[in-house]
Amino acid sequence: MTETTPRPRPPRPDGPRRATTAPGGGRPAAPAPDDEFFTELSWRVLVEPNDTKRPGTMSAGMVLVVMAAAMLIAMLVNATAIKHRSESKNAGTWRYNVANVVETFASTLQLTSPRSAIDAALGRETQSDLDDVDTGEIIYAEAPEGPTGTDVASMTPVLREPTTASPLRMHISGDSIVGIFGNQLKKQATDTGLITAELDYRPSTGLSRPDFFNWPKHLNEVNASDDPEVLVLMFGANDIQGMRVGESAVQPGTPEWYAEYRKRVGGLMESMRDPDNDRMVLWVGALPMGPNSGVGSIPEVDYIYATEAAKRPWVTYVDSWPFFVDGSGAYQPELPDAAGEGQLLRERDNIHLTAAGGDRLASMVLARLAELVPALEPELAATPAQRAPSEITERDEVPKPDGFPDGV
């Protein structure tokens, strides 16, 4: 046999040789720990490449860290938009409350300011995340002068007495304020066992911009397909803006604006009447808005709602105002409930409702419906924490605001 030359071994680096067997022979010893590795902070394993010196490279761990940081920053900067998006998913209060915690934290640190500034510069709102935008033609029915005598009796809806086997059909619609309020109303209504309820609301919408979302057209489609017996509507928070009338525009605060808005409100109410006279519209007044909310003229639009509803027996105006102000009529974000405990009713923006505020409004709307459908009264189960003190009631008449133009 030919003797082969053994392959030379590579030279060992300087330093002590490591043991390859356990003391005394036998099973090989575990490799000695790399002292240098354990002297480094553990996080460096994530952010430093192990054995590459190529420029421009980054460890997988560092990529994950950068991605997580970017996602966190994006979440905080867009916290307000995320909160309103959570409303538009109709996912209940849990999702909304989580989004609200993030939004509160981000707003406190002014992290939402860049997004707000960009939205303002582009002339858009952070609530404008709609699944669809309807630009169809808007058609309004002519508003009547007001029924009298036998006409009133003939146009007053007759709501049937509901049973658990045949509950009343309720539909709840409006802008983003209806998000929390609508969820609470839906829950309280269905808990009676005598109502089934559907919630359909759109942030950043109202009656001023049918080119953005056409509520009259949409609600007429809802009535045709679902035939609700109780229709709960709430608008106003987004409506104080310019409106196009023909080829011109009218601005808030002018007689022309109030006249056009009254025409739109009356026309929508008119078109909501059921041919069989078995649908009641509960038109919930817009809420008082707090400081720095950027929303004005709420008393004016509430006056229009109330006076237009008074012309139509199938529309009941629900006066929300007294339930969200103090004894002097001033806006308060926190007020006592029926048990005397303070409840935070409004969000930090002084516009939207908290879950407690939604419960408060829902309980009074449902109580008002029970006046029209007595069978509901025994089934109302709102707790004291969900109700306003009993001495708070709707006003006998919504007052005409100072400066409201005559003849409008």
Long-range contacts (C-beta under 8 A, 24 or more apart in sequence): 75-102, 76-102, 76-105, 76-106, 76-109, 76-111, 76-112, 77-106, 77-111, 77-112, 77-114, 77-115, 78-112, 78-115, 79-103, 79-105, 79-106, 79-107, 79-111, 79-112, 80-106, 80-107, 80-112, 80-115, 80-116, 80-126, 81-115, 81-126, 81-127, 81-129, 84-126, 84-127, 84-129, 84-176, 84-203, 85-129, 87-176, 87-179, 87-180, 87-201, 87-203, 88-129, 88-130, 88-131, 88-176, 88-179, 88-201, 88-202, 88-203, 90-179, 90-182, 90-183, 90-199, 90-201, 92-183, 93-180, 93-183, 93-184, 93-355, 93-358, 96-179, 96-180, 96-355, 97-355, 100-347, 103-348, 104-348, 107-348, 125-204, 125-238, 127-176, 127-203, 127-204, 127-238, 128-203, 128-204, 129-203, 130-202, 130-203, 130-204, 130-205, 130-212, 130-213, 133-212, 133-213, 134-210, 134-213, 134-214, 134-217, 134-218, 135-211, 135-214, 136-214, 136-217, 137-217, 138-210, 138-214, 138-216, 138-217, 139-216, 139-217, 139-267, 140-216, 140-263, 140-264, 140-266, 140-267, 140-268, 140-270, 140-271, 141-267, 141-270, 141-271, 142-267, 142-270, 143-262, 143-263, 143-266, 143-267, 143-269, 143-270, 143-308, 143-311, 144-270, 144-311, 144-312, 145-311, 146-310, 146-311, 147-311, 147-312, 147-313, 152-313, 154-277, 155-273, 155-277, 155-312, 155-313, 155-314, 156-277, 156-313, 156-314, 157-274, 157-277, 157-278, 157-279, 157-280, 157-313, 157-314, 158-277, 158-278, 159-229, 159-230, 159-278, 159-280, 159-372, 159-373, 160-229, 160-278, 161-373, 161-375, 162-194, 162-195, 162-373, 162-375, 162-376, 163-194, 164-193, 164-194, 167-193, 167-194, 167-195, 167-196, 168-194, 168-195, 168-196, 168-229, 168-230, 168-373, 169-195, 169-196, 169-198, 169-226, 169-227, 169-228, 169-229, 169-230, 170-195, 170-196, 170-197, 170-198, 170-228, 170-229, 170-230, 170-231, 170-232, 171-197, 171-198, 171-200, 171-222, 171-226, 171-228, 171-230, 171-231, 171-232, 172-197, 172-198, 172-199, 172-200, 172-201, 172-232, 173-200, 173-201, 173-215, 173-219, 173-222, 173-231, 173-232, 173-233, 173-234, 174-201, 174-232, 174-233, 174-234, 174-235, 174-284, 175-201, 175-202, 175-203, 175-204, 175-205, 175-206, 175-234, 175-235, 175-236, 175-237, 175-238, 176-201, 176-202, 176-203, 176-204, 176-237, 176-238, 176-352, 177-234, 177-237, 177-287, 177-351, 177-352, 177-353, 178-234, 179-203, 179-352, 180-352, 180-353, 180-354, 180-355, 180-357, 180-358, 181-234, 181-284, 181-353, 181-357, 181-358, 181-361, 181-362, 182-232, 182-358, 183-358, 184-355, 184-358, 184-359, 184-361, 184-362, 184-386, 185-232, 185-358, 185-361, 185-362, 185-365, 185-366, 187-362, 188-359, 188-362, 188-363, 188-366, 188-380, 188-381, 188-382, 188-386, 189-362, 189-366, 191-379, 191-381, 192-366, 192-376, 192-379, 192-380, 192-381, 193-379, 194-375, 194-376, 194-379, 195-230, 195-376, 198-226, 198-228, 204-238, 205-238, 206-235, 206-236, 206-237, 206-238, 206-239, 207-235, 207-239, 207-261, 207-264, 207-265, 207-268, 208-238, 208-239, 208-240, 208-241, 208-242, 208-243, 208-261, 208-264, 209-238, 209-241, 209-243, 211-244, 215-268, 216-267, 216-268, 216-271, 219-268, 219-271, 219-272, 220-271, 223-272, 223-274, 223-279, 227-274, 227-279, 228-279, 229-278, 229-279, 229-280, 230-279, 230-280, 230-282, 230-369, 231-272, 231-279, 231-280, 231-281, 231-282, 232-282, 232-284, 232-365, 233-272, 233-281, 233-282, 233-283, 233-284, 234-283, 234-284, 234-285, 234-286, 235-286, 236-285, 236-286, 236-298, 236-301, 236-302, 236-305, 237-286, 237-287, 237-289, 237-295, 237-351, 239-301, 240-295, 240-296, 240-297, 240-298, 240-301, 252-296, 252-297, 253-297, 255-405, 255-407, 255-408, 258-300, 258-304, 258-404, 258-405, 258-408, 259-408, 261-301, 261-304, 262-304, 262-308, 262-408, 265-304, 265-305, 265-308, 266-308, 266-311, 269-308, 269-309, 269-312, 269-315, 270-312, 272-314, 272-315, 273-312, 273-314, 274-314, 277-314, 279-314, 280-314, 280-315, 280-316, 280-369, 280-372, 281-314, 281-315, 281-316, 282-316, 282-318, 282-365, 282-368, 282-369, 283-309, 283-315, 283-316, 283-317, 283-318, 284-318, 284-320, 284-361, 284-365, 285-317, 285-318, 285-319, 285-320, 285-321, 285-398, 286-320, 287-320, 287-321, 287-324, 287-353, 287-361, 288-321, 288-324, 288-325, 288-331, 289-331, 289-350, 289-351, 290-331, 290-333, 290-346, 290-350, 290-351, 291-331, 291-350, 292-350, 293-349, 293-350, 293-351, 295-351, 299-399, 299-401, 300-401, 300-404, 302-398, 303-398, 303-399, 303-400, 303-401, 303-404, 305-398, 306-397, 306-398, 307-398, 316-368, 316-372, 317-398, 318-364, 318-365, 318-368, 318-394, 319-394, 319-395, 319-398, 320-361, 320-364, 321-395, 321-398, 322-392, 322-393, 322-394, 322-395, 323-360, 323-361, 323-364, 323-388, 323-392, 324-357, 324-360, 324-361, 335-388, 336-389, 337-384, 337-385, 337-386, 337-387, 337-388, 337-389, 338-384, 338-385, 338-387, 338-388, 338-389, 338-390, 339-384, 339-385, 340-389, 341-385, 343-385, 356-385, 356-386, 359-385, 359-386, 360-386, 360-387, 360-388, 362-386, 363-387, 363-388, 364-388, 368-394
